[in-house]
Amino acid sequence: MATRSLESQMPKGITGPGLFRLFLALIVFVHHCSRFAVGTSAVFVFFTLSGFWVYKMYMERYRRTRQPYFTYLVSRAWRLLPAFWLITMLSALFLYFNGSLAQYWINNDRLHLAVSSLFIFGYSNLRMLPIVPAWSLDMEMQFYVLAPVIALFIARRKLVAIWVVLVSAAVSLTSYLLQSSFQTASFLVFFVIGMTAASVDWRPSKRVVIGCIAVTALLLFCCLASPYRGILLVGAHPGPNSIYTPHANVALALLAVPYAIHTTGKKGFRADGMFADLSYLIYLLHWIGILWIDSHQGTILHRLLFIALAWVLVLAMAYIIWRFYDRPINRVRSRWVAGRISAAVADAKLA
């Protein structure tokens, strides 16, 4: 009865997929401007959602286009790169006026820095990352290249869904333990969880979703209220318990998966699509805010003031970029993909 009551009290709008993605991006922002080290778990959930939506889009949309794989790759690059280029330029300007741009130029291989700043590939392997959160975009881009093959394999139903997830988990664990240079393999399990959930149309029950939320809240409270708070409260001077921080983030991400998948089938606020787009912009743009905060040393009150200002400025800049740059570009991309679908239909009629 308690579960049913809680379900009825939950406003439908807050379960929208776009708002949840925005929430994840803001968690990463909190992670970078505080000691609360849970941002990595949010990135892992992003990977899961990416796997879910890429599977759905490829199987239901891109496969219907002319030259599906080519259309898919161009569309994915078109979606990520323009905003990445703009925010990279803004970051370079900030670092230039901050007097630290030369450090990135000197400490990185220049060709590597130039290529990764243009195409994202290899970004996570830079010695100094101008936009630290962009390491995950490198994983995304590598995953995008492989995703259609994985999606078609999963769609054939040769393996039961749970075995697909277990095999991907084994690959990820092996890659992590061997410190493989192909880093995407270490995160493959999160992408595959999302893809598998989409392939079987998994809809976790509200009881499971609320149960996972309750367990997550309980674990967070118990950790933060115990002598082991150093697992999640890390900061610039981590204690001995910080060696368990990566494991805690994996656990938190897995507990968040049912709710993440739950949101994909829900209709959020009218502006839910905007929230989803803003999540990407804030995820990248907030790093400039973090650099700005770190460049102003002082008392705790002084830092809190700059953190508050950074949040206001980042959110405002993200909206402006979305409104006048990202959304118009994305509309052109969507029309281009729609045109490729129409062309494929015309080709089929002529065949």
Secondary structure, DSSP 8 states (H G I E B T S, - for coil): -HHHHHHHHS-GGGG-HHHHHHHHHHHHHHHHTSSB--HHHHHHHHHHHHHHHHHHHHHHTGGGSSSHHHHHHHHHHHHHHHHHHHHHHHHHHHHHHHT-HHHHHHHS-HHHHHHHHHH-TTGGG-SS-SSGGGHHHHHHHHHHHHHHHHHHHHHTT-S-HHHHHHHHHHHHHHHHHTT-S-GGGGGHHHHHHHHHHHHTT----HHHHHHHHHHHHHHHHHHHTSTTGGGTB--SS--GGGGGHHHHHHHHHHHHHHHHHHHHTS---TTHHHHHHHHHHHHHHHHHHHHHHHTS---HHHHHHHHHHHHHHHHHHHHHHIIIIIHHHHHHHHHHHHHHHHHHHHHHHH-
